[in-house]
Amino acid sequence: MENKTARLTVLVDPVKKKAFENLCASQDLTPSQVIRQLMREYMERNGVEYSTKTKVGGLKK
């Protein structure tokens, strides 16, 4: 998992937000967990490479 975090503010209508929160809760997930997974999948589908691991002594952890 990532060592640092950054805030992402997204505006959505309140009805969709509540439905999303309820769905996440029913699956024992937080909305943040689901959004992070959606972001990873979207970047992977679009060929975006990124690293969340820190380098120590020139080697990835």
N, CA, C and O atoms as a MOPAC input file, in Angstrom:
PM7 MOZYME 1SCF
protein

 N      0.83000 1    -1.17800 1     0.00000 1
 C      0.00000 1     0.00000 1     0.00000 1
 C      0.87500 1     1.24200 1     0.00000 1
 O      2.03700 1     1.18200 1     0.40300 1
 N      0.34100 1     2.34300 1    -0.43900 1
 C      1.05800 1     3.58600 1    -0.53300 1
 C      1.48100 1     4.07000 1     0.85300 1
 O      0.77700 1     3.86100 1     1.84100 1
 N      2.64400 1     4.72100 1     0.90500 1
 C      3.13800 1     5.25700 1     2.17100 1
 C      2.56100 1     6.62600 1     2.46900 1
 O      2.33000 1     6.95600 1     3.63200 1
 N      2.32900 1     7.41900 1     1.45700 1
 C      1.79300 1     8.76400 1     1.62800 1
 C      0.42800 1     8.84000 1     0.97500 1
 O      0.10300 1     8.04200 1     0.09600 1
 N     -0.36200 1     9.79400 1     1.40500 1
 C     -1.67100 1     9.97000 1     0.80200 1
 C     -1.84500 1    11.41600 1     0.37500 1
 O     -1.18500 1    12.31200 1     0.90000 1
 N     -2.72800 1    11.63600 1    -0.57200 1
 C     -3.10600 1    12.96800 1    -1.02200 1
 C     -4.61800 1    13.00300 1    -1.12200 1
 O     -5.25200 1    11.99600 1    -1.43900 1
 N     -5.17900 1    14.13700 1    -0.85700 1
 C     -6.63300 1    14.27600 1    -0.88300 1
 C     -7.10200 1    14.56000 1    -2.31000 1
 O     -6.48900 1    15.34200 1    -3.03500 1
 N     -8.19500 1    13.91400 1    -2.69500 1
 C     -8.84500 1    14.13500 1    -3.98000 1
 C    -10.29000 1    14.50600 1    -3.68500 1
 O    -11.03200 1    13.71300 1    -3.10500 1
 N    -10.68700 1    15.69200 1    -4.07700 1
 C    -12.05100 1    16.14800 1    -3.83400 1
 C    -12.86700 1    15.95400 1    -5.10600 1
 O    -12.48800 1    16.41800 1    -6.18100 1
 N    -13.98300 1    15.26900 1    -4.96500 1
 C    -14.85100 1    14.97700 1    -6.09900 1
 C    -16.26300 1    15.42500 1    -5.75600 1
 O    -16.77300 1    15.11600 1    -4.67800 1
 N    -16.88900 1    16.14400 1    -6.66100 1
 C    -18.26000 1    16.58100 1    -6.43700 1
 C    -19.22100 1    15.61300 1    -7.12000 1
 O    -19.11800 1    15.35700 1    -8.31900 1
 N    -20.15700 1    15.08100 1    -6.33700 1
 C    -21.18200 1    14.17300 1    -6.86100 1
 C    -22.51100 1    14.56700 1    -6.24400 1
 O    -22.55800 1    15.22800 1    -5.20700 1
 N    -23.58300 1    14.15500 1    -6.89000 1
 C    -24.87300 1    14.51500 1    -6.31400 1
 C    -25.12600 1    13.66900 1    -5.06200 1
 O    -24.68200 1    12.52300 1    -4.98900 1
 N    -25.82700 1    14.22200 1    -4.09200 1
 C    -26.01800 1    13.56100 1    -2.79700 1
 C    -26.69800 1    12.19300 1    -2.87600 1
 O    -26.39700 1    11.31400 1    -2.06800 1
 N    -27.59300 1    12.00100 1    -3.81700 1
 C    -28.29000 1    10.71700 1    -3.92500 1
 C    -27.30700 1     9.62700 1    -4.35100 1
 O    -27.31400 1     8.53500 1    -3.78400 1
 N    -26.46100 1     9.91400 1    -5.34600 1
 C    -25.46200 1     8.93600 1    -5.78400 1
 C    -24.44600 1     8.67300 1    -4.68300 1
 O    -24.02400 1     7.53400 1    -4.48300 1
 N    -24.05700 1     9.71300 1    -3.97400 1
 C    -23.08900 1     9.56200 1    -2.88500 1
 C    -23.63200 1     8.61200 1    -1.82200 1
 O    -22.92500 1     7.70200 1    -1.38900 1
 N    -24.84000 1     8.80600 1    -1.41000 1
 C    -25.43700 1     7.96000 1    -0.37000 1
 C    -25.57200 1     6.51700 1    -0.86400 1
 O    -25.27900 1     5.58100 1    -0.11900 1
 N    -26.00800 1     6.33200 1    -2.09500 1
 C    -26.14000 1     4.98200 1    -2.65500 1
 C    -24.77200 1     4.29800 1    -2.71700 1
 O    -24.65700 1     3.11200 1    -2.41100 1
 N    -23.74600 1     5.03600 1    -3.11000 1
 C    -22.38300 1     4.50200 1    -3.17700 1
 C    -21.89200 1     4.12500 1    -1.78700 1
 O    -21.32600 1     3.04800 1    -1.60000 1
 N    -22.10100 1     4.99800 1    -0.81500 1
 C    -21.68600 1     4.71000 1     0.56000 1
 C    -22.40100 1     3.47900 1     1.10500 1
 O    -21.78500 1     2.65500 1     1.78100 1
 N    -23.68900 1     3.34700 1     0.82000 1
 C    -24.45000 1     2.18300 1     1.27600 1
 C    -23.93200 1     0.89500 1     0.63700 1
 O    -23.79800 1    -0.12800 1     1.30800 1
 N    -23.64300 1     0.95300 1    -0.65700 1
 C    -23.10700 1    -0.21600 1    -1.35000 1
 C    -21.75000 1    -0.60900 1    -0.76800 1
 O    -21.50000 1    -1.78400 1    -0.50100 1
 N    -20.89300 1     0.36500 1    -0.57600 1
 C    -19.57400 1     0.08500 1     0.01200 1
 C    -19.72500 1    -0.56400 1     1.38300 1
 O    -19.07300 1    -1.56600 1     1.67700 1
 N    -20.58100 1     0.00500 1     2.21500 1
 C    -20.78900 1    -0.53300 1     3.56000 1
 C    -21.31700 1    -1.96500 1     3.50600 1
 O    -20.92500 1    -2.80200 1     4.31900 1
 N    -22.19700 1    -2.24700 1     2.55800 1
 C    -22.75800 1    -3.59800 1     2.44500 1
 C    -21.69800 1    -4.62300 1     2.05600 1
 O    -21.87200 1    -5.82100 1     2.27900 1
 N    -20.59900 1    -4.14500 1     1.47400 1
 C    -19.50100 1    -5.02800 1     1.07500 1
 C    -18.31600 1    -4.92700 1     2.03500 1
 O    -17.22700 1    -5.42500 1     1.75200 1
 N    -18.55300 1    -4.26700 1     3.18800 1
 C    -17.52100 1    -4.08800 1     4.21700 1
 C    -16.26900 1    -3.41300 1     3.65600 1
 O    -15.14300 1    -3.78700 1     3.98300 1
 N    -16.49200 1    -2.41000 1     2.80500 1
 C    -15.40900 1    -1.61600 1     2.22200 1
 C    -15.67700 1    -0.15000 1     2.50100 1
 O    -16.82400 1     0.26000 1     2.68100 1
 N    -14.61200 1     0.63500 1     2.53600 1
 C    -14.80600 1     2.07400 1     2.63300 1
 C    -14.89100 1     2.65500 1     1.22600 1
 O    -14.35700 1     2.07000 1     0.28300 1
 N    -15.55200 1     3.79200 1     1.07600 1
 C    -15.56000 1     4.43600 1    -0.23900 1
 C    -14.14300 1     4.70700 1    -0.75600 1
 O    -13.89700 1     4.58200 1    -1.95600 1
 N    -13.22500 1     5.06800 1     0.11300 1
 C    -11.84200 1     5.31800 1    -0.31100 1
 C    -11.19700 1     4.06800 1    -0.88900 1
 O    -10.48300 1     4.14300 1    -1.88900 1
 N    -11.44300 1     2.91700 1    -0.26800 1
 C    -10.88300 1     1.67300 1    -0.79500 1
 C    -11.39500 1     1.40100 1    -2.20700 1
 O    -10.63200 1     1.01500 1    -3.09200 1
 N    -12.67300 1     1.60500 1    -2.40000 1
 C    -13.27200 1     1.33400 1    -3.70900 1
 C    -12.75400 1     2.31400 1    -4.75300 1
 O    -12.43100 1     1.91200 1    -5.87100 1
 N    -12.67100 1     3.58400 1    -4.40500 1
 C    -12.16300 1     4.59400 1    -5.34900 1
 C    -10.71800 1     4.28600 1    -5.72700 1
 O    -10.35600 1     4.38100 1    -6.89900 1
 N     -9.88300 1     3.91800 1    -4.74500 1
 C     -8.48900 1     3.58000 1    -5.06400 1
 C     -8.42300 1     2.39300 1    -6.02400 1
 O     -7.61900 1     2.39100 1    -6.95600 1
 N     -9.26600 1     1.38300 1    -5.79600 1
 C     -9.28900 1     0.22100 1    -6.69300 1
 C     -9.74500 1     0.62600 1    -8.09500 1
 O     -9.16000 1     0.19300 1    -9.08800 1
 N    -10.78200 1     1.44900 1    -8.17800 1
 C    -11.25800 1     1.92400 1    -9.47700 1
 C    -10.16600 1     2.69900 1   -10.21200 1
 O    -10.00500 1     2.55400 1   -11.42400 1
 N     -9.42300 1     3.51600 1    -9.48200 1
 C     -8.33000 1     4.28300 1   -10.10300 1
 C     -7.24600 1     3.35500 1   -10.63600 1
 O     -6.75500 1     3.54400 1   -11.74900 1
 N     -6.86500 1     2.33800 1    -9.83400 1
 C     -5.84300 1     1.39200 1   -10.29600 1
 C     -6.29500 1     0.67500 1   -11.55900 1
 O     -5.53100 1     0.54900 1   -12.51600 1
 N     -7.54000 1     0.20500 1   -11.56000 1
 C     -8.06000 1    -0.50900 1   -12.73200 1
 C     -8.13100 1     0.39200 1   -13.95300 1
 O     -7.79300 1    -0.04000 1   -15.05500 1
 N     -8.56000 1     1.63000 1   -13.78100 1
 C     -8.67100 1     2.57800 1   -14.89700 1
 C     -7.29200 1     2.87700 1   -15.48900 1
 O     -7.12900 1     2.89700 1   -16.70900 1
 N     -6.30800 1     3.10700 1   -14.63000 1
 C     -4.95800 1     3.38400 1   -15.12700 1
 C     -4.37500 1     2.17000 1   -15.82700 1
 O     -3.71700 1     2.30600 1   -16.85800 1
 N     -4.61000 1     0.98300 1   -15.27800 1
 C     -4.11600 1    -0.23500 1   -15.91100 1
 C     -4.72900 1    -0.42100 1   -17.29600 1
 O     -4.01700 1    -0.74200 1   -18.24800 1
 N     -6.04200 1    -0.22400 1   -17.41800 1
 C     -6.72100 1    -0.35800 1   -18.71800 1
 C     -6.19400 1     0.63000 1   -19.74300 1
 O     -6.22100 1     0.35900 1   -20.94400 1
 N     -5.71500 1     1.77500 1   -19.27700 1
 C     -5.24300 1     2.81500 1   -20.18600 1
 C     -3.72400 1     2.87500 1   -20.28200 1
 O     -3.16900 1     3.85000 1   -20.78800 1
 N     -3.05900 1     1.84500 1   -19.80200 1
 C     -1.61700 1     1.71500 1   -19.97400 1
 C     -0.78400 1     2.69500 1   -19.18200 1
 O      0.34300 1     3.00200 1   -19.56900 1
 N     -1.31800 1     3.19400 1   -18.07600 1
 C     -0.55700 1     4.12800 1   -17.24900 1
 C      0.19700 1     3.34200 1   -16.18900 1
 O     -0.39900 1     2.63500 1   -15.37500 1
 N      1.52300 1     3.47800 1   -16.21200 1
 C      2.35200 1     2.80400 1   -15.21400 1
 C      2.69900 1     3.79100 1   -14.11200 1
 O      2.92500 1     4.97500 1   -14.36100 1
 N      2.73500 1     3.28300 1   -12.90500 1
 C      3.07600 1     4.11400 1   -11.75900 1
 C      3.67300 1     3.20800 1   -10.69900 1
 O      3.49100 1     1.99100 1   -10.73800 1
 N      4.37200 1     3.79000 1    -9.77100 1
 C      4.96000 1     3.01900 1    -8.68600 1
 C      4.53100 1     3.61400 1    -7.35700 1
 O      4.57300 1     4.83100 1    -7.17700 1
 N      4.12700 1     2.78300 1    -6.44400 1
 C      3.78500 1     3.24400 1    -5.09900 1
 C      4.82700 1     2.79200 1    -4.09500 1
 O      4.71300 1     3.08100 1    -2.90300 1
 N      5.83000 1     2.09300 1    -4.56300 1
 C      6.88600 1     1.62400 1    -3.68800 1
 C      7.99700 1     2.66700 1    -3.63000 1
 O      8.29800 1     3.31600 1    -4.63200 1
 N      8.59700 1     2.82400 1    -2.47300 1
 C      9.72100 1     3.75200 1    -2.33500 1
 C     11.00600 1     3.01500 1    -2.64600 1
 O     11.11700 1     1.81000 1    -2.42000 1
 N     11.96500 1     3.73900 1    -3.16100 1
 C     13.26100 1     3.14600 1    -3.48000 1
 C     14.20000 1     3.31100 1    -2.28600 1
 O     14.30100 1     4.39300 1    -1.70800 1
 N     14.88100 1     2.23300 1    -1.92800 1
 C     15.85100 1     2.25700 1    -0.84600 1
 C     17.16700 1     1.75300 1    -1.42700 1
 O     17.26500 1     0.61100 1    -1.87600 1
 N     18.16300 1     2.61000 1    -1.41200 1
 C     19.47000 1     2.20100 1    -1.94600 1
 C     19.40800 1     1.82500 1    -3.41000 1
 O     20.15700 1     0.95900 1    -3.86200 1
 N     18.52000 1     2.47000 1    -4.15900 1
 C     18.40700 1     2.21100 1    -5.58400 1
 C     17.55100 1     0.99900 1    -5.93000 1
 O     17.31500 1     0.72200 1    -7.10600 1
 N     17.08700 1     0.27700 1    -4.91400 1
 C     16.23600 1    -0.89400 1    -5.16200 1
 C     14.82800 1    -0.60400 1    -4.67600 1
 O     14.62400 1     0.08300 1    -3.67500 1
 N     13.86800 1    -1.13900 1    -5.39900 1
 C     12.48000 1    -0.98800 1    -4.96600 1
 C     12.23700 1    -1.89000 1    -3.77400 1
 O     12.73600 1    -3.01300 1    -3.71100 1
 N     11.47200 1    -1.38800 1    -2.84000 1
 C     11.06700 1    -2.18200 1    -1.67500 1
 C     10.14300 1    -3.28900 1    -2.09600 1
 O      9.69200 1    -4.06900 1    -1.25700 1

